[in-house]
Amino acid sequence: MERIEYLYELCEALPRSGPGDNECTRRAFNLIPQHVAHPFILDIGCGQGMQTIELAKISNGKIIALDNHQAFLDILMARARNEGLEDNISPQNMSMLDMNFEEESFDIIWSEGALYFMGFTNGLKRCHQLLKEKGCLAVTELVYTNPNPPKAVVDYFEDEYPDIKNIDGNIETIKKAGFNLISNFTLPESAWLNNYYLPIEKELPRLIKKYQGNKVASQVFVEFKNEADFYRKYSKFYGYEFFVMQKNRITSRAT
Ligand SMILES: C[S@@+](CC[C@H](N)C(=O)[O-])C[C@H]1O[C@@H](n2cnc3c(N)ncnc32)[C@H](O)[C@@H]1O
């Protein structure tokens, strides 16, 4: 099996595949100015859809839940059926790099911990094209939350996410992409731990046992454990920022 398959096996057992929680999803949604009664929403990189389900509950809208891993979409739709929300969510197995929706078709675009797969700047540009005039985008992005991260943190992100910026740097990128920032807030540590690192640490012993002697699998699982330890040690220097913004031009002039 390839690395990514062990990663998927772990993530499929979690409540979600990245930091976040329903409270933050609701807080971000409530920042969006008054919108149509039944907004058309695109959730990019929805994973197993904790935020998709929450959005379906609070938005009164129709949601396209897009991910390129079918097993996540299956988990999402099983959860949606349990909540009686399956008619509000339409799963789409598609790469965000190949989104072929009509331009200016969405009222709201959502993406928690996923837009960076397109590159943050590029992702903003694509969302700008897909949003209706005055449409809103809510996205979480990994940021430095402290102006002076120690060398260990800088070195770590040079390898893990060289595009990382501070909050102001991201706000500048957002403005250049043709959006007005409505508001932003940093996800609390509990959003990293409760739905993500703690469930990972709960699953790891089972998977380590299952794949004993498998070097590829062990490497993947050790990396997750190290990532959680690194976060606990340095969480005051980086985090996820929720940026909520509104399209301010009809045609994107992002460079
Ligand atoms: C960090 S997870 C976040 C999932 C979910 N939004 C959450 O917060 O729990 C990133 C998601 O992006 C999806 N993904 C990665 N590359 C993708 C691509 N090119 N197109 C669509 N989805 C992609 C992954 O399958 C995964 O579900």
The ligand as an ORCA input file, in Angstrom:
! r2SCAN-3c Opt
* xyz 0 1
  C      -7.157     18.492      5.782
  S      -8.515     17.689      5.019
  C      -9.855     18.744      5.512
  C     -11.178     18.051      5.395
  C     -12.365     18.823      5.972
  N     -12.587     20.082      5.310
  C     -12.158     19.024      7.444
  O     -11.843     20.145      7.864
  O     -12.304     18.037      8.179
  C      -8.281     18.097      3.325
  C      -9.301     17.457      2.386
  O      -9.013     17.872      1.063
  C      -9.177     16.762      0.201
  N      -8.356     16.983     -0.995
  C      -7.016     16.966     -1.119
  N      -6.638     17.260     -2.370
  C      -7.783     17.449     -3.072
  C      -8.078     17.779     -4.423
  N      -7.107     17.970     -5.311
  N      -9.359     17.913     -4.788
  C     -10.367     17.730     -3.895
  N     -10.165     17.429     -2.592
  C      -8.883     17.286     -2.196
  C      -8.737     15.563      1.015
  O      -9.271     14.352      0.509
  C      -9.270     15.937      2.382
  O     -10.586     15.477      2.551
*
